[in-house]
Amino acid sequence: ISALGYESVNVSRKPMIGILATGDELVPLTESPSKGQIFESNRVMLAGLCKELGCKILDLGISRDDPKNISDKIRLALENCDCIITTGGTSVGKLDFVPEVINKIGSPGVIVHGIALRPGMPTGLAIVEKKPILILSGNPVAAMVGFEVFMKPLLFKMIGLNIDDRVIIKGTLIRKAATRLGRQTYLRVRVFIKNGQNFVEPISARGSSIISSLTKANGFVIVPANREGVRKGEIVSVLLFGPLESEKDV
């Protein structure tokens, strides 16, 4: 810093983010799942995404589908965190308690629940004690999309970055990909460089719970709600969340 002629610089405090997963079907990696149970992985993914932006994490663990348990963990986070992320318990089932619990903790509570987004329609946003709460789907891909769309811009602002600092590049689509009208779709893609050009390959995966598709993808193509898919050869914009790949030139 001194070599550049500065005696001091402004810095931002690292935000503390509380992350809570909910669901009777979830078990930690330290346990063996029984029939009908699955390993909980969203907290690890979301914590990693937050840490990439310099945040500190309060791991709130896994809550059973029990309103009091969920409420206790969210109240703990409100005392210690700048922002809270929940994953799971946000749809319309009998055991999806998260929005209801948040509304009982404080006002204004849930301000948005249900967004024209694919994947990620059950996503919600809430404010309690002037602290934002992002309510994400329990499906891994939907949770990541919700993070990219809503949480990342918020964290950028909290740490002093501009939302325009996100990496968006253009590339040529190597095959068509279908989407449905009515909801903005985040299409999973792999971007690679060949012969000095960017090419975009749609990842063939259906459903927002197919976590393996995220290991193959390094970006999203955002398809507007008024379009039915994208065409082969079309130049598309890609929101990158992973490194670019290079393929052997021909």
SVG drawing of the C-alpha trace seen along z (x, -y; Angstrom):
<svg xmlns="http://www.w3.org/2000/svg" viewBox="-50 -9 57 57">
<polyline fill="none" stroke="black" stroke-width="0.4" points="0.0,0.0 2.8,-2.4 4.5,-1.7 1.4,-3.1 1.5,-6.2 -1.3,-5.4 -1.0,-5.5 -4.4,-3.8 -7.3,-2.4 -11.0,-1.8 -11.9,1.8 -15.3,3.6 -16.1,5.8 -16.6,9.4 -20.4,10.1 -21.5,12.9 -24.0,15.2 -26.1,17.7 -27.0,20.8 -29.8,23.2 -31.1,26.3 -34.5,27.8 -36.1,31.2 -36.7,34.4 -35.3,36.3 -31.8,34.7 -28.9,36.2 -25.4,34.8 -22.4,36.4 -21.4,38.0 -24.5,40.2 -25.8,43.0 -29.1,42.2 -32.0,44.5 -34.7,45.2 -36.2,42.0 -33.3,39.9 -30.5,38.1 -27.2,36.4 -27.6,32.7 -25.3,30.8 -26.8,27.4 -25.2,25.8 -21.7,26.8 -22.4,25.4 -23.9,22.2 -21.1,21.7 -18.5,22.1 -20.2,19.6 -20.3,17.1 -16.7,17.7 -15.6,17.0 -16.9,13.5 -15.0,13.1 -17.9,13.8 -17.8,15.5 -20.3,18.4 -22.4,19.3 -23.4,22.9 -26.9,23.4 -27.0,27.0 -30.1,29.0 -33.5,28.3 -36.2,30.9 -39.6,30.0 -40.6,28.5 -41.7,24.8 -40.0,24.3 -36.7,25.8 -36.7,23.7 -37.7,20.6 -34.9,21.1 -32.2,21.4 -33.4,18.3 -33.6,16.3 -30.0,17.4 -28.9,16.2 -30.7,12.8 -28.6,12.2 -25.3,13.1 -25.5,12.6 -25.9,9.8 -27.9,12.0 -29.5,15.4 -30.0,18.1 -32.4,20.9 -32.7,23.9 -35.7,26.2 -39.2,25.9 -40.4,23.2 -42.9,24.9 -46.6,25.5 -46.4,28.9 -47.8,29.5 -44.2,29.6 -43.0,26.5 -42.9,24.2 -40.1,21.6 -42.2,18.7 -44.8,19.1 -42.1,19.2 -40.4,16.1 -43.6,14.1 -44.2,15.0 -40.7,13.9 -41.0,10.3 -42.2,7.8 -42.3,7.1 -41.4,10.8 -41.8,12.4 -42.1,9.8 -41.9,12.0 -42.6,15.8 -42.9,17.4 -40.9,16.0 -41.3,16.5 -37.9,18.3 -36.9,21.7 -35.5,23.4 -36.3,21.7 -40.0,20.8 -40.4,21.3 -37.7,18.7 -38.7,16.1 -37.3,12.9 -37.9,11.6 -36.7,8.9 -36.7,9.3 -35.1,6.9 -33.7,5.0 -31.8,8.1 -32.4,9.8 -33.4,13.5 -33.1,15.4 -35.5,18.4 -34.2,20.9 -35.5,24.2 -34.1,27.4 -33.3,28.5 -29.6,27.9 -29.7,26.3 -32.7,24.1 -30.8,23.1 -27.7,22.1 -29.8,20.1 -31.5,18.3 -28.2,17.5 -26.8,16.1 -29.9,14.0 -30.6,12.6 -27.9,13.3 -24.8,12.5 -25.9,9.0 -26.7,8.3 -23.3,9.6 -21.6,7.5 -23.3,4.4 -22.4,5.4 -18.7,5.8 -18.5,2.7 -18.5,4.3 -20.6,3.3 -23.1,5.8 -21.5,5.1 -18.4,6.8 -20.0,10.2 -18.4,12.0 -20.7,12.1 -19.3,13.3 -20.7,14.0 -20.4,17.2 -21.9,19.3 -24.4,21.9 -23.4,25.3 -26.9,26.8 -30.4,25.7 -32.0,25.8 -35.7,25.8 -37.3,23.7 -40.9,23.0 -42.7,19.7 -43.8,17.9 -40.7,18.0 -37.2,16.6 -35.0,19.7 -31.4,20.1 -30.0,22.7 -27.0,24.7 -24.2,24.5 -20.5,25.3 -18.5,22.6 -15.2,23.5 -12.7,21.8 -11.7,23.3 -9.8,21.7 -9.9,18.5 -13.7,18.4 -16.1,19.0 -18.6,21.8 -21.5,22.6 -22.8,26.2 -26.1,26.7 -26.0,29.3 -28.5,32.1 -30.1,32.4 -33.7,32.2 -34.9,31.1 -33.6,28.8 -32.4,31.6 -29.8,33.0 -26.7,31.7 -24.3,33.5 -25.3,31.0 -23.6,28.2 -20.3,30.1 -20.4,30.1 -21.5,26.5 -19.6,23.3 -22.3,20.8 -25.9,19.9 -27.6,18.6 -30.5,16.4 -33.5,17.1 -36.3,14.5 -39.8,15.6 -41.2,14.6 -38.9,17.0 -39.2,20.7 -35.6,21.8 -32.5,20.7 -31.2,21.7 -28.1,23.5 -25.6,20.9 -27.1,18.1 -24.8,15.7 -25.8,15.8 -24.7,14.1 -23.4,16.3 -23.2,15.5 -20.1,17.4 -19.8,19.1 -16.8,21.3 -13.5,21.1 -13.5,21.2 -12.2,24.4 -10.0,24.7 -10.4,27.4 -7.7,28.4 -7.7,26.1 -8.5,27.7"/>
</svg>
